[in-house]
Amino acid sequence: MSQAVARAPARESEFGRVQRLRGRLGNQWGKPRFLVLITWGYIAWAIVPVLVAIQFSFNDGRSLSVWHGFTLKWYTSTDPSIDSVFHSATLHGALVQSLKLATLDVLIAVPIGVFLALGLARWRGRGSGASNFLMLFPLVTPEIVAGVSLLILFSQLLKFVPFGTVAQLLGHITFSISYVVVIVRGRLFQIGPAYEEAAADLGAAPASALYRVLLPLLMPAIVASAAIVFAISIDDFVISQWLSSGANSTTVPVQIYAATRATPLPSTDGIATVIMVITLLSVVAGVLVYRFFTRGESRRGSAVDDVAGFGI
């Protein structure tokens, strides 16, 4: 009897711990401990391999698995046997080609995408639904299918388009425009028609309302789409590979792929690090500019008052 009485508090204590544990796991208002673990686990899974590759771009030896000490020779050395990032004609040419394609893609695809988004947002006639669907088609088309399709198009039908920079640029513009349209249309729906109507009430012509009211309001979306287009274009591999004309149109992703299939050097990790830093800087710049243009949106008043501030 005394043993049973002694076991009772222990059972109650164990039962209480189990209940508290169930309460913590089942409490939807508690701290999301497992979500935090999943988030940090994913971040580690995604970032650690990249950090390892960056580390070995500074390795004093040629190994990509054994650390021999810190050096910058794979970036700055003029020794032909080192094949450094900034002195190798192959790596330097690939970097220049990637930057050229990404820059031209932004300069061409973003304006076209902005005006296409405006047209699709205002089109209410027959065929508007199909056009909006077709505009999203490049986003869901496998890139290998797009690359092969463009290769057949330029080799069989549009034979006057030379392979290399011109064909690569047209391919990048083709899949980049959809991103611009999606982002800008989302901003258009957020803004609504009130500002254009207010500008018209204040006597502004349609062209004046577009350039002096609507485009400044769309600037955050334009900047964000430009950053995304630049990042996607500079990292593209499939279309750049299919539409390449040889060594003079090799981009950094294509060069990295070719190097890793042979005997990669730390300079391969070096050129990958350079392109990653450029991509991150473009995205950070886009975020900063986006915040600059949206810093006063929470303090907006009526549409008429805001439009009057544009000088209408």
Secondary structure, 3 states (H helix, E strand, C coil): CHHHHHHHHHHHHHHHHHHHHHHHHHCCCCCCHHHHHHHHHHHHHHHHHHHHHHHHCCECCCCCCCCCCECCHHHHCCCCCCCCCCCCHHHHHHHHHHHHHHHHHHHHHHHHHHHHHHHHHHCCCCCHHHHHHHHHHHHHCCHHHHHHHHHHHHHHHCCCCCCCHHHHHHHHHHHHHHHHHHHHHHHHHHHCCHHHHHHHHCCCCHHHHHHHHHHHHHHHHHHHHHHHHHHHHHCCCHHHHHCCCCHHHCCHHHHHHHHHHCCCCHHHHHHHHHHHHHHHHHHHHHHHHHHHHHCCHHHCCCHHHHHHCCCC
